[in-house]
């Protein structure tokens, strides 16, 4: 049985972002988005996401939209199944 390469994701926020509570909340929101999007990234990808939201608080839906757009622009999205 062949295992598919794992996707590794690291999360980082700006330190000057209104304190630890806000930074940790953003990370939690993004983890929710990532867990709901299993298979989003190409297998074997190592991804570091640095959060610099334009405003705080930001909705989880807005984070998801931004993540998908960035992945599309950087060709990190898994190819669509035929």
PDB file with SEQRES, HELIX, SHEET and CRYST1 records, atoms N, CA, C and O in Angstrom:
SEQRES   1 A   82  UNK UNK UNK UNK UNK UNK UNK UNK UNK UNK UNK UNK UNK          
SEQRES   2 A   82  UNK UNK UNK UNK UNK UNK UNK UNK UNK UNK UNK UNK UNK          
SEQRES   3 A   82  UNK UNK UNK UNK UNK UNK UNK UNK UNK UNK UNK UNK UNK          
SEQRES   4 A   82  UNK UNK UNK UNK UNK UNK UNK UNK UNK UNK UNK UNK UNK          
SEQRES   5 A   82  UNK UNK UNK UNK UNK UNK UNK UNK UNK UNK UNK UNK UNK          
SEQRES   6 A   82  UNK UNK UNK UNK UNK UNK UNK UNK UNK UNK UNK UNK UNK          
SEQRES   7 A   82  UNK UNK UNK UNK                                              
HELIX    1 AA1 UNK A   20  UNK A   36  1                                  17    
HELIX    2 AA2 UNK A   60  UNK A   73  1                                  14    
SHEET    1 AA1 2 UNK A   8  UNK A  13  0                                        
SHEET    2 AA1 2 UNK A  46  UNK A  51  1                                        
CRYST1    1.000    1.000    1.000  90.00  90.00  90.00 P 1           1          
ATOM      1  N   UNK A   1       0.846  -1.181   0.000  1.00  0.00           N  
ATOM      2  CA  UNK A   1       0.000   0.000   0.000  1.00  0.00           C  
ATOM      3  C   UNK A   1       0.891   1.244   0.000  1.00  0.00           C  
ATOM      4  O   UNK A   1       1.779   1.374   0.843  1.00  0.00           O  
ATOM      5  N   UNK A   2       0.657   2.149  -0.935  1.00  0.00           N  
ATOM      6  CA  UNK A   2       1.441   3.368  -1.072  1.00  0.00           C  
ATOM      7  C   UNK A   2       0.726   4.510  -0.369  1.00  0.00           C  
ATOM      8  O   UNK A   2      -0.455   4.768  -0.603  1.00  0.00           O  
ATOM      9  N   UNK A   3       1.472   5.191   0.501  1.00  0.00           N  
ATOM     10  CA  UNK A   3       0.889   6.360   1.177  1.00  0.00           C  
ATOM     11  C   UNK A   3       1.139   7.602   0.353  1.00  0.00           C  
ATOM     12  O   UNK A   3       2.207   7.775  -0.234  1.00  0.00           O  
ATOM     13  N   UNK A   4       0.142   8.462   0.320  1.00  0.00           N  
ATOM     14  CA  UNK A   4       0.288   9.726  -0.380  1.00  0.00           C  
ATOM     15  C   UNK A   4       1.117  10.673   0.487  1.00  0.00           C  
ATOM     16  O   UNK A   4       0.973  10.661   1.710  1.00  0.00           O  
ATOM     17  N   UNK A   5       1.986  11.500  -0.121  1.00  0.00           N  
ATOM     18  CA  UNK A   5       2.765  12.454   0.673  1.00  0.00           C  
ATOM     19  C   UNK A   5       1.856  13.377   1.476  1.00  0.00           C  
ATOM     20  O   UNK A   5       0.801  13.805   1.008  1.00  0.00           O  
ATOM     21  N   UNK A   6       2.291  13.668   2.686  1.00  0.00           N  
ATOM     22  CA  UNK A   6       1.510  14.534   3.569  1.00  0.00           C  
ATOM     23  C   UNK A   6       1.650  16.001   3.194  1.00  0.00           C  
ATOM     24  O   UNK A   6       2.661  16.420   2.630  1.00  0.00           O  
ATOM     25  N   UNK A   7       0.633  16.763   3.512  1.00  0.00           N  
ATOM     26  CA  UNK A   7       0.672  18.212   3.376  1.00  0.00           C  
ATOM     27  C   UNK A   7       0.949  18.773   4.760  1.00  0.00           C  
ATOM     28  O   UNK A   7       0.247  18.448   5.718  1.00  0.00           O  
ATOM     29  N   UNK A   8       1.969  19.614   4.868  1.00  0.00           N  
ATOM     30  CA  UNK A   8       2.282  20.236   6.153  1.00  0.00           C  
ATOM     31  C   UNK A   8       1.974  21.724   6.056  1.00  0.00           C  
ATOM     32  O   UNK A   8       2.369  22.395   5.102  1.00  0.00           O  
ATOM     33  N   UNK A   9       1.257  22.232   7.066  1.00  0.00           N  
ATOM     34  CA  UNK A   9       0.833  23.635   7.069  1.00  0.00           C  
ATOM     35  C   UNK A   9       1.285  24.285   8.367  1.00  0.00           C  
ATOM     36  O   UNK A   9       1.052  23.753   9.452  1.00  0.00           O  
ATOM     37  N   UNK A  10       1.933  25.439   8.248  1.00  0.00           N  
ATOM     38  CA  UNK A  10       2.319  26.241   9.404  1.00  0.00           C  
ATOM     39  C   UNK A  10       1.550  27.551   9.375  1.00  0.00           C  
ATOM     40  O   UNK A  10       1.320  28.120   8.308  1.00  0.00           O  
ATOM     41  N   UNK A  11       1.154  28.024  10.543  1.00  0.00           N  
ATOM     42  CA  UNK A  11       0.400  29.283  10.636  1.00  0.00           C  
ATOM     43  C   UNK A  11       1.216  30.312  11.402  1.00  0.00           C  
ATOM     44  O   UNK A  11       1.854  29.987  12.403  1.00  0.00           O  
ATOM     45  N   UNK A  12       1.193  31.557  10.930  1.00  0.00           N  
ATOM     46  CA  UNK A  12       1.934  32.626  11.581  1.00  0.00           C  
ATOM     47  C   UNK A  12       1.106  33.891  11.503  1.00  0.00           C  
ATOM     48  O   UNK A  12       0.409  34.116  10.513  1.00  0.00           O  
ATOM     49  N   UNK A  13       1.173  34.716  12.530  1.00  0.00           N  
ATOM     50  CA  UNK A  13       0.489  36.008  12.513  1.00  0.00           C  
ATOM     51  C   UNK A  13       1.483  37.105  12.835  1.00  0.00           C  
ATOM     52  O   UNK A  13       2.556  36.850  13.383  1.00  0.00           O  
ATOM     53  N   UNK A  14       1.116  38.323  12.490  1.00  0.00           N  
ATOM     54  CA  UNK A  14       1.949  39.469  12.850  1.00  0.00           C  
ATOM     55  C   UNK A  14       1.914  39.635  14.357  1.00  0.00           C  
ATOM     56  O   UNK A  14       0.856  39.498  14.970  1.00  0.00           O  
ATOM     57  N   UNK A  15       3.040  39.923  14.955  1.00  0.00           N  
ATOM     58  CA  UNK A  15       3.082  40.108  16.397  1.00  0.00           C  
ATOM     59  C   UNK A  15       2.352  41.366  16.855  1.00  0.00           C  
ATOM     60  O   UNK A  15       1.802  41.401  17.955  1.00  0.00           O  
ATOM     61  N   UNK A  16       2.346  42.371  16.036  1.00  0.00           N  
ATOM     62  CA  UNK A  16       1.710  43.628  16.415  1.00  0.00           C  
ATOM     63  C   UNK A  16       0.206  43.618  16.244  1.00  0.00           C  
ATOM     64  O   UNK A  16      -0.431  44.670  16.278  1.00  0.00           O  
ATOM     65  N   UNK A  17      -0.357  42.463  16.066  1.00  0.00           N  
ATOM     66  CA  UNK A  17      -1.781  42.353  15.769  1.00  0.00           C  
ATOM     67  C   UNK A  17      -2.609  42.276  17.049  1.00  0.00           C  
ATOM     68  O   UNK A  17      -3.043  41.187  17.424  1.00  0.00           O  
ATOM     69  N   UNK A  18      -2.835  43.365  17.710  1.00  0.00           N  
ATOM     70  CA  UNK A  18      -3.775  43.529  18.827  1.00  0.00           C  
ATOM     71  C   UNK A  18      -3.731  42.490  19.935  1.00  0.00           C  
ATOM     72  O   UNK A  18      -4.738  42.306  20.618  1.00  0.00           O  
ATOM     73  N   UNK A  19      -2.647  41.820  20.142  1.00  0.00           N  
ATOM     74  CA  UNK A  19      -2.551  40.912  21.277  1.00  0.00           C  
ATOM     75  C   UNK A  19      -2.734  39.447  20.939  1.00  0.00           C  
ATOM     76  O   UNK A  19      -3.218  39.088  19.866  1.00  0.00           O  
ATOM     77  N   UNK A  20      -2.336  38.612  21.881  1.00  0.00           N  
ATOM     78  CA  UNK A  20      -2.335  37.159  21.689  1.00  0.00           C  
ATOM     79  C   UNK A  20      -3.727  36.587  21.483  1.00  0.00           C  
ATOM     80  O   UNK A  20      -3.896  35.646  20.708  1.00  0.00           O  
ATOM     81  N   UNK A  21      -4.720  37.133  22.157  1.00  0.00           N  
ATOM     82  CA  UNK A  21      -6.081  36.601  22.041  1.00  0.00           C  
ATOM     83  C   UNK A  21      -6.567  36.714  20.602  1.00  0.00           C  
ATOM     84  O   UNK A  21      -7.134  35.763  20.064  1.00  0.00           O  
ATOM     85  N   UNK A  22      -6.354  37.853  19.982  1.00  0.00           N  
ATOM     86  CA  UNK A  22      -6.794  38.071  18.601  1.00  0.00           C  
ATOM     87  C   UNK A  22      -5.986  37.184  17.650  1.00  0.00           C  
ATOM     88  O   UNK A  22      -6.552  36.567  16.748  1.00  0.00           O  
ATOM     89  N   UNK A  23      -4.673  37.118  17.848  1.00  0.00           N  
ATOM     90  CA  UNK A  23      -3.829  36.272  16.990  1.00  0.00           C  
ATOM     91  C   UNK A  23      -4.248  34.810  17.075  1.00  0.00           C  
ATOM     92  O   UNK A  23      -4.356  34.136  16.050  1.00  0.00           O  
ATOM     93  N   UNK A  24      -4.486  34.316  18.284  1.00  0.00           N  
ATOM     94  CA  UNK A  24      -4.873  32.919  18.452  1.00  0.00           C  
ATOM     95  C   UNK A  24      -6.252  32.633  17.867  1.00  0.00           C  
ATOM     96  O   UNK A  24      -6.492  31.552  17.328  1.00  0.00           O  
ATOM     97  N   UNK A  25      -7.150  33.597  17.973  1.00  0.00           N  
ATOM     98  CA  UNK A  25      -8.480  33.418  17.386  1.00  0.00           C  
ATOM     99  C   UNK A  25      -8.380  33.291  15.870  1.00  0.00           C  
ATOM    100  O   UNK A  25      -9.047  32.447  15.271  1.00  0.00           O  
ATOM    101  N   UNK A  26      -7.548  34.127  15.247  1.00  0.00           N  
ATOM    102  CA  UNK A  26      -7.357  34.038  13.802  1.00  0.00           C  
ATOM    103  C   UNK A  26      -6.803  32.670  13.403  1.00  0.00           C  
ATOM    104  O   UNK A  26      -7.238  32.081  12.413  1.00  0.00           O  
ATOM    105  N   UNK A  27      -5.851  32.176  14.170  1.00  0.00           N  
ATOM    106  CA  UNK A  27      -5.280  30.855  13.878  1.00  0.00           C  
ATOM    107  C   UNK A  27      -6.344  29.766  14.010  1.00  0.00           C  
ATOM    108  O   UNK A  27      -6.411  28.851  13.188  1.00  0.00           O  
ATOM    109  N   UNK A  28      -7.175  29.870  15.051  1.00  0.00           N  
ATOM    110  CA  UNK A  28      -8.245  28.877  15.234  1.00  0.00           C  
ATOM    111  C   UNK A  28      -9.216  28.915  14.052  1.00  0.00           C  
ATOM    112  O   UNK A  28      -9.627  27.873  13.542  1.00  0.00           O  
ATOM    113  N   UNK A  29      -9.575  30.125  13.626  1.00  0.00           N  
ATOM    114  CA  UNK A  29     -10.488  30.262  12.490  1.00  0.00           C  
ATOM    115  C   UNK A  29      -9.890  29.612  11.243  1.00  0.00           C  
ATOM    116  O   UNK A  29     -10.583  28.906  10.511  1.00  0.00           O  
ATOM    117  N   UNK A  30      -8.612  29.852  11.008  1.00  0.00           N  
ATOM    118  CA  UNK A  30      -7.983  29.293   9.817  1.00  0.00           C  
ATOM    119  C   UNK A  30      -7.856  27.779   9.916  1.00  0.00           C  
ATOM    120  O   UNK A  30      -7.965  27.088   8.903  1.00  0.00           O  
ATOM    121  N   UNK A  31      -7.627  27.252  11.113  1.00  0.00           N  
ATOM    122  CA  UNK A  31      -7.587  25.789  11.281  1.00  0.00           C  
ATOM    123  C   UNK A  31      -8.936  25.164  10.939  1.00  0.00           C  
ATOM    124  O   UNK A  31      -8.993  24.081  10.356  1.00  0.00           O  
ATOM    125  N   UNK A  32     -10.021  25.847  11.302  1.00  0.00           N  
ATOM    126  CA  UNK A  32     -11.367  25.365  10.962  1.00  0.00           C  
ATOM    127  C   UNK A  32     -11.525  25.326   9.449  1.00  0.00           C  
ATOM    128  O   UNK A  32     -12.034  24.348   8.900  1.00  0.00           O  
ATOM    129  N   UNK A  33     -11.093  26.377   8.779  1.00  0.00           N  
ATOM    130  CA  UNK A  33     -11.181  26.436   7.318  1.00  0.00           C  
ATOM    131  C   UNK A  33     -10.353  25.305   6.704  1.00  0.00           C  
ATOM    132  O   UNK A  33     -10.818  24.622   5.791  1.00  0.00           O  
ATOM    133  N   UNK A  34      -9.145  25.107   7.194  1.00  0.00           N  
ATOM    134  CA  UNK A  34      -8.267  24.075   6.643  1.00  0.00           C  
ATOM    135  C   UNK A  34      -8.822  22.671   6.882  1.00  0.00           C  
ATOM    136  O   UNK A  34      -8.740  21.813   6.003  1.00  0.00           O  
ATOM    137  N   UNK A  35      -9.381  22.437   8.056  1.00  0.00           N  
ATOM    138  CA  UNK A  35      -9.919  21.102   8.337  1.00  0.00           C  
ATOM    139  C   UNK A  35     -11.153  20.805   7.489  1.00  0.00           C  
ATOM    140  O   UNK A  35     -11.406  19.651   7.143  1.00  0.00           O  
ATOM    141  N   UNK A  36     -11.919  21.836   7.155  1.00  0.00           N  
ATOM    142  CA  UNK A  36     -13.090  21.646   6.308  1.00  0.00           C  
ATOM    143  C   UNK A  36     -12.699  21.454   4.841  1.00  0.00           C  
ATOM    144  O   UNK A  36     -13.492  20.955   4.043  1.00  0.00           O  
ATOM    145  N   UNK A  37     -11.489  21.847   4.498  1.00  0.00           N  
ATOM    146  CA  UNK A  37     -11.023  21.786   3.115  1.00  0.00           C  
ATOM    147  C   UNK A  37      -9.968  20.698   2.935  1.00  0.00           C  
ATOM    148  O   UNK A  37      -8.944  20.938   2.297  1.00  0.00           O  
ATOM    149  N   UNK A  38     -10.199  19.513   3.485  1.00  0.00           N  
ATOM    150  CA  UNK A  38      -9.256  18.403   3.323  1.00  0.00           C  
ATOM    151  C   UNK A  38      -9.015  18.191   1.830  1.00  0.00           C  
ATOM    152  O   UNK A  38      -9.957  18.173   1.038  1.00  0.00           O  
ATOM    153  N   UNK A  39      -7.768  18.035   1.460  1.00  0.00           N  
ATOM    154  CA  UNK A  39      -7.448  17.823   0.051  1.00  0.00           C  
ATOM    155  C   UNK A  39      -7.343  19.105  -0.742  1.00  0.00           C  
ATOM    156  O   UNK A  39      -7.310  19.063  -1.972  1.00  0.00           O  
ATOM    157  N   UNK A  40      -7.289  20.248  -0.071  1.00  0.00           N  
ATOM    158  CA  UNK A  40      -7.193  21.535  -0.755  1.00  0.00           C  
ATOM    159  C   UNK A  40      -5.852  21.680  -1.475  1.00  0.00           C  
ATOM    160  O   UNK A  40      -5.801  22.115  -2.626  1.00  0.00           O  
ATOM    161  N   UNK A  41      -4.768  21.311  -0.787  1.00  0.00           N  
ATOM    162  CA  UNK A  41      -3.428  21.492  -1.329  1.00  0.00           C  
ATOM    163  C   UNK A  41      -2.952  20.249  -2.064  1.00  0.00           C  
ATOM    164  O   UNK A  41      -3.427  19.141  -1.812  1.00  0.00           O  
ATOM    165  N   UNK A  42      -2.009  20.447  -2.973  1.00  0.00           N  
ATOM    166  CA  UNK A  42      -1.407  19.319  -3.674  1.00  0.00           C  
ATOM    167  C   UNK A  42      -0.650  18.455  -2.680  1.00  0.00           C  
ATOM    168  O   UNK A  42      -0.008  18.989  -1.776  1.00  0.00           O  
ATOM    169  N   UNK A  43      -0.706  17.141  -2.819  1.00  0.00           N  
ATOM    170  CA  UNK A  43       0.009  16.245  -1.901  1.00  0.00           C  
ATOM    171  C   UNK A  43       1.509  16.548  -1.894  1.00  0.00           C  
ATOM    172  O   UNK A  43       2.107  16.818  -2.935  1.00  0.00           O  
ATOM    173  N   UNK A  44       2.094  16.498  -0.712  1.00  0.00           N  
ATOM    174  CA  UNK A  44       3.520  16.754  -0.556  1.00  0.00           C  
ATOM    175  C   UNK A  44       3.879  18.218  -0.395  1.00  0.00           C  
ATOM    176  O   UNK A  44       5.059  18.556  -0.308  1.00  0.00           O  
ATOM    177  N   UNK A  45       2.889  19.089  -0.354  1.00  0.00           N  
ATOM    178  CA  UNK A  45       3.148  20.527  -0.211  1.00  0.00           C  
ATOM    179  C   UNK A  45       3.515  20.870   1.228  1.00  0.00           C  
ATOM    180  O   UNK A  45       2.959  20.308   2.172  1.00  0.00           O  
ATOM    181  N   UNK A  46       4.446  21.785   1.383  1.00  0.00           N  
ATOM    182  CA  UNK A  46       4.741  22.408   2.671  1.00  0.00           C  
ATOM    183  C   UNK A  46       4.308  23.862   2.535  1.00  0.00           C  
ATOM    184  O   UNK A  46       4.815  24.587   1.679  1.00  0.00           O  
ATOM    185  N   UNK A  47       3.373  24.287   3.378  1.00  0.00           N  
ATOM    186  CA  UNK A  47       2.781  25.616   3.246  1.00  0.00           C  
ATOM    187  C   UNK A  47       2.908  26.361   4.565  1.00  0.00           C  
ATOM    188  O   UNK A  47       2.613  25.811   5.626  1.00  0.00           O  
ATOM    189  N   UNK A  48       3.347  27.612   4.496  1.00  0.00           N  
ATOM    190  CA  UNK A  48       3.352  28.489   5.661  1.00  0.00           C  
ATOM    191  C   UNK A  48       2.423  29.646   5.330  1.00  0.00           C  
ATOM    192  O   UNK A  48       2.610  30.344   4.334  1.00  0.00           O  
ATOM    193  N   UNK A  49       1.426  29.837   6.173  1.00  0.00           N  
ATOM    194  CA  UNK A  49       0.449  30.902   5.965  1.00  0.00           C  
ATOM    195  C   UNK A  49       0.705  31.980   6.992  1.00  0.00           C  
ATOM    196  O   UNK A  49       0.678  31.724   8.196  1.00  0.00           O  
ATOM    197  N   UNK A  50       0.957  33.203   6.510  1.00  0.00           N  
ATOM    198  CA  UNK A  50       1.171  34.346   7.384  1.00  0.00           C  
ATOM    199  C   UNK A  50      -0.073  35.216   7.292  1.00  0.00           C  
ATOM    200  O   UNK A  50      -0.404  35.736   6.226  1.00  0.00           O  
ATOM    201  N   UNK A  51      -0.754  35.367   8.415  1.00  0.00           N  
ATOM    202  CA  UNK A  51      -2.005  36.115   8.456  1.00  0.00           C  
ATOM    203  C   UNK A  51      -1.744  37.602   8.669  1.00  0.00           C  
ATOM    204  O   UNK A  51      -1.130  38.003   9.658  1.00  0.00           O  
ATOM    205  N   UNK A  52      -2.218  38.407   7.730  1.00  0.00           N  
ATOM    206  CA  UNK A  52      -2.179  39.865   7.828  1.00  0.00           C  
ATOM    207  C   UNK A  52      -3.553  40.388   7.431  1.00  0.00           C  
ATOM    208  O   UNK A  52      -3.692  40.997   6.370  1.00  0.00           O  
ATOM    209  N   UNK A  53      -4.562  40.166   8.252  1.00  0.00           N  
ATOM    210  CA  UNK A  53      -5.909  40.562   7.845  1.00  0.00           C  
ATOM    211  C   UNK A  53      -6.030  42.080   7.745  1.00  0.00           C  
ATOM    212  O   UNK A  53      -5.405  42.817   8.507  1.00  0.00           O  
ATOM    213  N   UNK A  54      -6.847  42.536   6.790  1.00  0.00           N  
ATOM    214  CA  UNK A  54      -7.033  43.983   6.619  1.00  0.00           C  
ATOM    215  C   UNK A  54      -7.784  44.617   7.782  1.00  0.00           C  
ATOM    216  O   UNK A  54      -7.646  45.810   8.054  1.00  0.00           O  
ATOM    217  N   UNK A  55      -8.582  43.796   8.464  1.00  0.00           N  
ATOM    218  CA  UNK A  55      -9.318  44.292   9.636  1.00  0.00           C  
ATOM    219  C   UNK A  55      -9.536  43.122  10.590  1.00  0.00           C  
ATOM    220  O   UNK A  55      -9.542  41.960  10.184  1.00  0.00           O  
ATOM    221  N   UNK A  56      -9.709  43.446  11.830  1.00  0.00           N  
ATOM    222  CA  UNK A  56      -9.958  42.433  12.861  1.00  0.00           C  
ATOM    223  C   UNK A  56     -11.172  42.898  13.636  1.00  0.00           C  
ATOM    224  O   UNK A  56     -11.216  44.079  13.981  1.00  0.00           O  
ATOM    225  N   UNK A  57     -12.142  42.089  13.933  1.00  0.00           N  
ATOM    226  CA  UNK A  57     -12.253  40.673  13.574  1.00  0.00           C  
ATOM    227  C   UNK A  57     -12.602  40.510  12.109  1.00  0.00           C  
ATOM    228  O   UNK A  57     -13.131  41.423  11.475  1.00  0.00           O  
ATOM    229  N   UNK A  58     -12.300  39.334  11.580  1.00  0.00           N  
ATOM    230  CA  UNK A  58     -12.607  38.985  10.192  1.00  0.00           C  
ATOM    231  C   UNK A  58     -13.421  37.693  10.222  1.00  0.00           C  
ATOM    232  O   UNK A  58     -13.185  36.821  11.059  1.00  0.00           O  
ATOM    233  N   UNK A  59     -14.362  37.580   9.319  1.00  0.00           N  
ATOM    234  CA  UNK A  59     -15.216  36.391   9.324  1.00  0.00           C  
ATOM    235  C   UNK A  59     -14.455  35.174   8.801  1.00  0.00           C  
ATOM    236  O   UNK A  59     -13.514  35.296   8.017  1.00  0.00           O  
ATOM    237  N   UNK A  60     -14.883  34.013   9.251  1.00  0.00           N  
ATOM    238  CA  UNK A  60     -14.272  32.765   8.793  1.00  0.00           C  
ATOM    239  C   UNK A  60     -14.498  32.600   7.296  1.00  0.00           C  
ATOM    240  O   UNK A  60     -13.625  32.098   6.588  1.00  0.00           O  
ATOM    241  N   UNK A  61     -15.648  33.014   6.815  1.00  0.00           N  
ATOM    242  CA  UNK A  61     -15.956  32.928   5.381  1.00  0.00           C  
ATOM    243  C   UNK A  61     -14.989  33.786   4.566  1.00  0.00           C  
ATOM    244  O   UNK A  61     -14.544  33.370   3.496  1.00  0.00           O  
ATOM    245  N   UNK A  62     -14.662  34.982   5.062  1.00  0.00           N  
ATOM    246  CA  UNK A  62     -13.717  35.854   4.362  1.00  0.00           C  
ATOM    247  C   UNK A  62     -12.315  35.235   4.354  1.00  0.00           C  
ATOM    248  O   UNK A  62     -11.603  35.330   3.354  1.00  0.00           O  
ATOM    249  N   UNK A  63     -11.912  34.600   5.469  1.00  0.00           N  
ATOM    250  CA  UNK A  63     -10.617  33.922   5.509  1.00  0.00           C  
ATOM    251  C   UNK A  63     -10.572  32.787   4.492  1.00  0.00           C  
ATOM    252  O   UNK A  63      -9.573  32.604   3.798  1.00  0.00           O  
ATOM    253  N   UNK A  64     -11.658  32.032   4.411  1.00  0.00           N  
ATOM    254  CA  UNK A  64     -11.717  30.915   3.465  1.00  0.00           C  
ATOM    255  C   UNK A  64     -11.597  31.416   2.026  1.00  0.00           C  
ATOM    256  O   UNK A  64     -10.861  30.844   1.223  1.00  0.00           O  
ATOM    257  N   UNK A  65     -12.316  32.475   1.710  1.00  0.00           N  
ATOM    258  CA  UNK A  65     -12.274  33.049   0.368  1.00  0.00           C  
ATOM    259  C   UNK A  65     -10.868  33.523   0.019  1.00  0.00           C  
ATOM    260  O   UNK A  65     -10.378  33.263  -1.080  1.00  0.00           O  
ATOM    261  N   UNK A  66     -10.227  34.210   0.943  1.00  0.00           N  
ATOM    262  CA  UNK A  66      -8.880  34.713   0.713  1.00  0.00           C  
ATOM    263  C   UNK A  66      -7.875  33.570   0.543  1.00  0.00           C  
ATOM    264  O   UNK A  66      -6.999  33.635  -0.319  1.00  0.00           O  
ATOM    265  N   UNK A  67      -8.002  32.531   1.361  1.00  0.00           N  
ATOM    266  CA  UNK A  67      -7.105  31.377   1.262  1.00  0.00           C  
ATOM    267  C   UNK A  67      -7.236  30.704  -0.101  1.00  0.00           C  
ATOM    268  O   UNK A  67      -6.232  30.394  -0.742  1.00  0.00           O  
ATOM    269  N   UNK A  68      -8.462  30.481  -0.540  1.00  0.00           N  
ATOM    270  CA  UNK A  68      -8.673  29.848  -1.848  1.00  0.00           C  
ATOM    271  C   UNK A  68      -8.088  30.698  -2.976  1.00  0.00           C  
ATOM    272  O   UNK A  68      -7.486  30.162  -3.906  1.00  0.00           O  
ATOM    273  N   UNK A  69      -8.261  32.006  -2.899  1.00  0.00           N  
ATOM    274  CA  UNK A  69      -7.732  32.894  -3.935  1.00  0.00           C  
ATOM    275  C   UNK A  69      -6.204  32.853  -3.956  1.00  0.00           C  
ATOM    276  O   UNK A  69      -5.602  32.775  -5.026  1.00  0.00           O  
ATOM    277  N   UNK A  70      -5.585  32.903  -2.796  1.00  0.00           N  
ATOM    278  CA  UNK A  70      -4.119  32.849  -2.737  1.00  0.00           C  
ATOM    279  C   UNK A  70      -3.583  31.515  -3.242  1.00  0.00           C  
ATOM    280  O   UNK A  70      -2.576  31.473  -3.948  1.00  0.00           O  
ATOM    281  N   UNK A  71      -4.252  30.435  -2.882  1.00  0.00           N  
ATOM    282  CA  UNK A  71      -3.832  29.107  -3.355  1.00  0.00           C  
ATOM    283  C   UNK A  71      -3.975  28.994  -4.864  1.00  0.00           C  
ATOM    284  O   UNK A  71      -3.130  28.398  -5.532  1.00  0.00           O  
ATOM    285  N   UNK A  72      -5.028  29.559  -5.390  1.00  0.00           N  
ATOM    286  CA  UNK A  72      -5.232  29.531  -6.835  1.00  0.00           C  
ATOM    287  C   UNK A  72      -4.121  30.302  -7.547  1.00  0.00           C  
ATOM    288  O   UNK A  72      -3.582  29.840  -8.552  1.00  0.00           O  
ATOM    289  N   UNK A  73      -3.784  31.479  -7.019  1.00  0.00           N  
ATOM    290  CA  UNK A  73      -2.755  32.312  -7.649  1.00  0.00           C  
ATOM    291  C   UNK A  73      -1.367  31.690  -7.559  1.00  0.00           C  
ATOM    292  O   UNK A  73      -0.526  31.936  -8.423  1.00  0.00           O  
ATOM    293  N   UNK A  74      -1.116  30.898  -6.540  1.00  0.00           N  
ATOM    294  CA  UNK A  74       0.219  30.300  -6.368  1.00  0.00           C  
ATOM    295  C   UNK A  74       0.281  28.851  -6.846  1.00  0.00           C  
ATOM    296  O   UNK A  74       1.288  28.177  -6.632  1.00  0.00           O  
ATOM    297  N   UNK A  75      -0.775  28.366  -7.485  1.00  0.00           N  
ATOM    298  CA  UNK A  75      -0.838  26.988  -8.004  1.00  0.00           C  
ATOM    299  C   UNK A  75      -0.649  25.929  -6.923  1.00  0.00           C  
ATOM    300  O   UNK A  75      -0.069  24.876  -7.186  1.00  0.00           O  
ATOM    301  N   UNK A  76      -1.131  26.196  -5.708  1.00  0.00           N  
ATOM    302  CA  UNK A  76      -1.056  25.220  -4.637  1.00  0.00           C  
ATOM    303  C   UNK A  76      -2.287  24.317  -4.569  1.00  0.00           C  
ATOM    304  O   UNK A  76      -2.281  23.300  -3.875  1.00  0.00           O  
ATOM    305  N   UNK A  77      -3.332  24.691  -5.287  1.00  0.00           N  
ATOM    306  CA  UNK A  77      -4.551  23.893  -5.237  1.00  0.00           C  
ATOM    307  C   UNK A  77      -4.345  22.553  -5.911  1.00  0.00           C  
ATOM    308  O   UNK A  77      -3.639  22.431  -6.913  1.00  0.00           O  
ATOM    309  N   UNK A  78      -4.974  21.567  -5.338  1.00  0.00           N  
ATOM    310  CA  UNK A  78      -4.929  20.219  -5.925  1.00  0.00           C  
ATOM    311  C   UNK A  78      -5.676  20.268  -7.256  1.00  0.00           C  
ATOM    312  O   UNK A  78      -6.728  20.900  -7.348  1.00  0.00           O  
ATOM    313  N   UNK A  79      -5.144  19.608  -8.294  1.00  0.00           N  
ATOM    314  CA  UNK A  79      -5.848  19.603  -9.581  1.00  0.00           C  
ATOM    315  C   UNK A  79      -7.230  18.971  -9.449  1.00  0.00           C  
ATOM    316  O   UNK A  79      -7.421  18.033  -8.675  1.00  0.00           O  
ATOM    317  N   UNK A  80      -8.172  19.482 -10.195  1.00  0.00           N  
ATOM    318  CA  UNK A  80      -9.548  18.953 -10.145  1.00  0.00           C  
ATOM    319  C   UNK A  80      -9.564  17.529 -10.701  1.00  0.00           C  
ATOM    320  O   UNK A  80      -8.888  17.221 -11.683  1.00  0.00           O  
ATOM    321  N   UNK A  81     -10.347  16.670 -10.052  1.00  0.00           N  
ATOM    322  CA  UNK A  81     -10.462  15.290 -10.514  1.00  0.00           C  
ATOM    323  C   UNK A  81     -11.253  15.237 -11.811  1.00  0.00           C  
ATOM    324  O   UNK A  81     -12.242  15.952 -11.977  1.00  0.00           O  
ATOM    325  N   UNK A  82     -10.812  14.387 -12.724  1.00  0.00           N  
ATOM    326  CA  UNK A  82     -11.502  14.272 -14.017  1.00  0.00           C  
ATOM    327  C   UNK A  82     -12.540  13.184 -13.988  1.00  0.00           C  
ATOM    328  O   UNK A  82     -13.216  12.949 -14.990  1.00  0.00           O  
TER     329      UNK A  82                                                      
END                                                                             
